[in-house]
Amino acid sequence: MASFEYPQGVGLIAGVDEVGRGPLIGAVVTAAVILDPKRPIVGLADSKKLSEKKRQMLAEVIKANALAYAYGRAEASEIDELNILQASLLAMQRAVVNLPVQPHFVLVDGNRLPPNLLQPAQAVVKGDSLVAEISAASILAKVARDAEMMALHEKYPEYGFDKHKGYPTALHLEKLREFGPLSEHRRSFAPVRRVLAQID
């Protein structure tokens, strides 16, 4: 983990991250994590740089050792209504509110802070590579969203969600054109909008 200068004397710190801004389908999923300084977790990193197996293993370690963790989400309908950025920030705020232990300070991945946080907060660019709490949150959010995509695959195997996890790959775009959008697809996203326009 690269060095990051933590705010001093602030008490419990929560890290927050989101997964799922880019996909064409499903919720944007967020997590908030307060780590226990007495139980450090080895191997935390940006979830995108870890193998699926390593992410799943670390997610269990985080759940077992963190002082607290919680999830937040914004559904596809909220993304369509608000836009993906605002929906992501709302989902982050929900994750913090859902924590069973409220932190004294919040570190958020990226360059924008969620509105209506009750705690002082700081946005950290590349936070998932710099801040252990944000890395832990990115891992929990990624594992949770991937599990949702696997559940969607079980329901609609013809779309290949097990392979592309909802991202706009060539395969997903091909299946979208072939079978049409599902109710879970984000209608405000251009590839989905184009297919809907052709159907209409």
C-alpha positions as CSV (number, residue, x, y, z in Angstrom):
1,M,0.0,0.0,0.0
2,A,1.5,3.4,-1.1
3,S,1.9,6.0,1.6
4,F,-1.1,8.2,2.5
5,E,-1.1,10.9,5.2
6,Y,-4.1,10.1,7.3
7,P,-6.0,12.9,9.1
8,Q,-4.7,13.0,12.7
9,G,-6.7,12.7,15.9
10,V,-10.1,12.1,14.2
11,G,-11.1,8.7,15.8
12,L,-12.7,6.0,13.7
13,I,-12.2,6.3,9.9
14,A,-14.4,4.7,7.3
15,G,-13.3,4.1,3.7
16,V,-15.9,4.2,1.0
17,D,-15.8,3.1,-2.6
18,E,-18.2,2.2,-5.4
19,V,-18.3,-0.5,-8.1
20,G,-20.4,-0.5,-11.2
21,R,-20.4,3.0,-12.8
22,G,-19.5,1.6,-16.2
23,P,-21.9,-1.4,-16.7
24,L,-25.1,-1.1,-18.7
25,I,-27.1,-3.0,-16.2
26,G,-27.9,-3.3,-12.5
27,A,-27.2,-1.2,-9.4
28,V,-24.1,0.7,-8.6
29,V,-22.9,-1.0,-5.4
30,T,-20.9,0.7,-2.6
31,A,-19.3,-0.4,0.6
32,A,-18.0,1.4,3.7
33,V,-15.4,-0.2,6.0
34,I,-14.0,0.7,9.3
35,L,-10.8,-1.4,9.9
36,D,-9.6,-2.5,13.3
37,P,-6.0,-1.2,13.8
38,K,-5.4,-4.1,16.1
39,R,-6.2,-6.6,13.3
40,P,-4.4,-5.4,10.2
41,I,-5.2,-7.2,6.9
42,V,-2.4,-8.2,4.6
43,G,-2.8,-7.9,0.8
44,L,-5.4,-5.1,0.5
45,A,-5.2,-3.4,-2.9
46,D,-7.5,-1.8,-5.5
47,S,-10.0,-4.6,-6.2
48,K,-9.4,-4.2,-10.0
49,K,-5.8,-5.3,-9.5
50,L,-6.7,-8.5,-7.7
51,S,-7.8,-11.9,-9.1
52,E,-11.4,-12.9,-8.5
53,K,-10.2,-15.7,-6.2
54,K,-8.0,-13.3,-4.1
55,R,-10.9,-10.7,-3.9
56,Q,-13.3,-13.4,-2.6
57,M,-10.7,-14.6,0.0
58,L,-9.9,-11.0,1.1
59,A,-13.7,-10.2,1.3
60,E,-14.1,-12.9,3.9
61,V,-11.0,-11.7,5.9
62,I,-12.4,-8.1,5.8
63,K,-15.8,-9.2,7.1
64,A,-14.2,-11.2,9.9
65,N,-11.7,-8.6,11.0
66,A,-13.2,-5.1,10.3
67,L,-14.7,-3.1,13.2
68,A,-17.7,-2.5,10.9
69,Y,-18.8,-2.7,7.3
70,A,-21.9,-2.0,5.3
71,Y,-23.2,-1.8,1.8
72,G,-25.1,0.9,-0.2
73,R,-26.6,0.9,-3.6
74,A,-28.5,2.8,-6.2
75,E,-30.7,0.9,-8.5
76,A,-30.8,1.2,-12.3
77,S,-34.0,3.3,-12.1
78,E,-32.3,5.8,-9.8
79,I,-29.3,5.9,-12.1
80,D,-31.6,6.7,-15.0
81,E,-33.3,9.4,-12.9
82,L,-30.3,11.1,-11.3
83,N,-27.3,10.2,-13.6
84,I,-24.6,7.8,-12.8
85,L,-22.4,10.2,-10.8
86,Q,-25.1,11.4,-8.5
87,A,-26.5,7.9,-8.1
88,S,-22.9,6.7,-7.1
89,L,-22.6,9.5,-4.5
90,L,-26.0,8.7,-3.1
91,A,-25.1,5.0,-2.8
92,M,-21.9,5.9,-1.0
93,Q,-23.8,8.0,1.4
94,R,-26.2,5.1,2.0
95,A,-23.2,2.8,2.8
96,V,-22.0,5.2,5.5
97,V,-25.4,5.6,7.0
98,N,-25.8,1.8,7.1
99,L,-22.6,1.2,9.1
100,P,-23.5,-0.3,12.5
101,V,-20.8,1.8,14.1
102,Q,-20.7,5.4,12.9
103,P,-17.2,6.7,12.0
104,H,-15.8,10.1,13.0
105,F,-14.2,10.7,9.6
106,V,-14.9,9.4,6.1
107,L,-12.4,8.9,3.3
108,V,-14.0,8.5,-0.2
109,D,-12.4,7.2,-3.3
110,G,-12.3,9.7,-6.2
111,N,-12.5,13.5,-6.3
112,R,-16.1,14.1,-5.2
113,L,-17.8,13.7,-1.8
114,P,-21.3,12.4,-1.3
115,P,-23.8,15.0,-0.2
116,N,-25.4,14.9,3.2
117,L,-22.6,13.1,5.0
118,L,-23.0,13.7,8.8
119,Q,-19.2,13.4,9.3
120,P,-16.3,15.4,8.0
121,A,-14.8,13.7,4.9
122,Q,-12.0,13.8,2.4
123,A,-12.0,12.7,-1.2
124,V,-8.8,10.7,-2.2
125,V,-7.9,10.3,-5.8
126,K,-6.7,6.8,-6.4
127,G,-7.8,6.1,-2.8
128,D,-8.3,2.4,-3.5
129,S,-4.6,2.1,-4.0
130,L,-3.5,4.5,-1.2
131,V,-5.9,3.9,1.7
132,A,-6.4,0.5,3.3
133,E,-10.0,1.3,4.3
134,I,-10.9,2.3,0.8
135,S,-9.2,-0.8,-0.7
136,A,-11.3,-2.9,1.7
137,A,-14.4,-1.1,0.6
138,S,-13.6,-1.6,-3.1
139,I,-13.1,-5.3,-2.5
140,L,-16.4,-5.8,-0.7
141,A,-18.3,-3.8,-3.3
142,K,-16.7,-5.6,-6.2
143,V,-17.4,-9.1,-4.8
144,A,-21.0,-8.1,-4.0
145,R,-21.7,-6.7,-7.4
146,D,-20.1,-9.6,-9.2
147,A,-22.3,-12.0,-7.1
148,E,-25.4,-10.0,-8.4
149,M,-24.2,-10.4,-12.0
150,M,-23.8,-14.2,-11.4
151,A,-27.4,-14.3,-10.1
152,L,-28.5,-12.4,-13.2
153,H,-26.6,-14.9,-15.3
154,E,-28.6,-17.7,-13.7
155,K,-31.8,-15.9,-14.6
156,Y,-30.8,-14.9,-18.1
157,P,-27.9,-17.2,-19.2
158,E,-28.2,-16.0,-22.9
159,Y,-26.8,-12.6,-22.1
160,G,-23.4,-13.9,-20.8
161,F,-23.3,-11.9,-17.6
162,D,-20.9,-14.4,-16.1
163,K,-18.3,-13.3,-18.7
164,H,-18.8,-9.5,-19.0
165,K,-20.4,-8.7,-15.6
166,G,-22.6,-6.1,-17.3
167,Y,-19.8,-4.0,-18.9
168,P,-20.3,-2.8,-22.5
169,T,-18.1,-5.5,-24.1
170,A,-18.6,-6.6,-27.7
171,L,-20.4,-9.7,-26.4
172,H,-22.8,-7.7,-24.1
173,L,-23.6,-5.3,-27.0
174,E,-24.2,-8.2,-29.3
175,K,-26.6,-9.9,-26.8
176,L,-28.3,-6.6,-26.1
177,R,-29.1,-6.2,-29.8
178,E,-30.1,-9.9,-30.2
179,F,-32.4,-10.2,-27.1
180,G,-33.2,-6.6,-26.2
181,P,-32.8,-4.8,-22.9
182,L,-34.0,-6.4,-19.6
183,S,-35.9,-4.4,-17.0
184,E,-32.6,-4.3,-15.1
185,H,-30.8,-2.4,-17.9
186,R,-29.9,1.2,-17.5
187,R,-32.1,3.0,-20.0
188,S,-30.2,6.3,-19.9
189,F,-27.0,4.6,-21.1
190,A,-26.4,5.2,-24.8
191,P,-26.0,1.6,-26.0
192,V,-29.3,0.6,-24.2
193,R,-31.0,3.8,-25.5
194,R,-30.0,3.0,-29.1
195,V,-31.4,-0.5,-28.9
196,L,-34.7,0.8,-27.3
197,A,-35.0,3.4,-30.1
198,Q,-34.7,0.7,-32.7
199,I,-37.4,-1.4,-30.9
200,D,-39.7,1.7,-30.8
